[in-house]
Amino acid sequence: MRCGKMAAAAPSVPAAGAAGGCGGVRRRCQRLLYWVPVLFISSILCWSYYAYVTQLCLLTMTNIGEKVVCLVAYHIFFMLFVWSYWKTIFTLPMNPSKEFHLSYSDKESLEREPRGESQQEVLRRAAKDLPIYTRTMSGAIRYCDRCHLVKPDRCHHCSVCDKVNNCVGFSNYKFFLLFLAYSLLYCLFIAATDLQYFIKFWTNGLPDTQAKFHIMFLFFAAAMFSVSLSSLFGYHCWLVSKNKSTLEVFRAPIFHHRTDKNGFSLGFSKNLRQVFGDEKKYWLLPVFSSLGDGCSFPTCLVNQDPEQASTPGGLNSTCKNENHLFPAKPLRDSQSHLLTDTHSWSDIGAKAEKGKVGMSNPALTMENET
């Protein structure tokens, strides 16, 4: 959720000015810190380009054919790496749509009511026509005090969402996955083609030149980054296959009647298509092809896993076959074709009454990860 910060009232103008000045300095310092990882990766990438292209290919390799093949393949991986990383850090996060913002009258009612059940009644009225199925640990409607809106499912307030270089969400998650994949391929390619020259320099099979340091350190760096990137990329591939966010791995989403760690999974194929889209020709390119608009996601209610943690107090963990009341149609139709092989909304309700679980219903916005 991308939103502004509310400024608290101050007793005097000078105090407010001083607080605002301190806050401005702190925000500027935070902005500089947010770019440290970007500058680090960019500097490593620039050095690796010089070390591989100049020191290894142009000055060390003697076979012309090997030079051409390595340079062409290297620049392909380099271009895809830079392209996906650029899209990851400069793609703006998506915001919840206006349907989730409270109206002026609802805001006034919420401010007048004391905290507790009275405020929840206001939020329940505001959310009655929204496809909001997840709740807080206490079973309450999820509400963002800073944004003044009802939180869509799987959406959380991100403290750094205005700094996209440290924020991964619906709008750039595909780019982030491709960045991990191409950076891993980039490192593996460098390590594989640099290995024989690394061994030759290590065993003094080549003359001791300036290229020795670059080639040897290039191999060490590529090998170490390959190990770490393979672990991170494998973890996110598993998340995509299960349609989970990093937060949902540690804390299963809480629905109206129970927790369900697999509540948003539609099966491997559909989970993959949600991130990469229907057109396979775009899957390997850093262009946006994810299904939906960031404010509408299908979900699938499944039986509670026996190994799953017990439902928090106040929620009924035994209601596995209850008839869940959902809107007659989704708020958004941008992903409805994912569910074309399932039955209609009325059929779902009828099957639920017979003791079967509904196969689909809309859910909203994947959360931002920091």
Stockholm file with secondary structure:
# STOCKHOLM 1.0

chainA/1-370         MRCGKMAAAAPSVPAAGAAGGCGGVRRRCQRLLYWVPVLFISSILCWSYYAYVTQLCLLTMTNIGEKVVCLVAYHIFFMLFVWSYWKTIFTLPMNPSKEFHLSYSDKESLEREPRGESQQEVLRRAAKDLPIYTRTMSGAIRYCDRCHLVKPDRCHHCSVCDKVNNCVGFSNYKFFLLFLAYSLLYCLFIAATDLQYFIKFWTNGLPDTQAKFHIMFLFFAAAMFSVSLSSLFGYHCWLVSKNKSTLEVFRAPIFHHRTDKNGFSLGFSKNLRQVFGDEKKYWLLPVFSSLGDGCSFPTCLVNQDPEQASTPGGLNSTCKNENHLFPAKPLRDSQSHLLTDTHSWSDIGAKAEKGKVGMSNPALTMENET
#=GR chainA/1-370 SS CCCCCCCCCCSSHHHHHHHHHHHHHHHHHHHHHHTHHHHHHHHHHHHHHIIIIIIIIITTCCCHHHHHHHHHHHHHHHHHHHHHHHHHHHSCCCCCCGGGBCCHHHHHHHHHSCTTHHHHHHHHHHHTTSCCCBCCTTSCCCEETTTTEECCTTCCCCTTTTCGGGCBCGGGHHHHHHHHHHHHHHHHHHHHHHHHHHHHHHTTCSCCCTHHHHHHHHHHHHHHHHHHHHHHHHHHHHHHHHTCCHHHHHSCCBBSSCBCTTTTCCCHHHHHHHHHCSCGGGTTSSSCCCSSCSSCEEECCCCCCTTSCCCCTTSCTTCSSCCCCCCSSCSCCTTGGGGTTSCCHHHHHHHHHTTCCCCCEEECCCCCBC
#=GC SS_cons         CCCCCCCCCCSSHHHHHHHHHHHHHHHHHHHHHHTHHHHHHHHHHHHHHIIIIIIIIITTCCCHHHHHHHHHHHHHHHHHHHHHHHHHHHSCCCCCCGGGBCCHHHHHHHHHSCTTHHHHHHHHHHHTTSCCCBCCTTSCCCEETTTTEECCTTCCCCTTTTCGGGCBCGGGHHHHHHHHHHHHHHHHHHHHHHHHHHHHHHTTCSCCCTHHHHHHHHHHHHHHHHHHHHHHHHHHHHHHHHTCCHHHHHSCCBBSSCBCTTTTCCCHHHHHHHHHCSCGGGTTSSSCCCSSCSSCEEECCCCCCTTSCCCCTTSCTTCSSCCCCCCSSCSCCTTGGGGTTSCCHHHHHHHHHTTCCCCCEEECCCCCBC
//
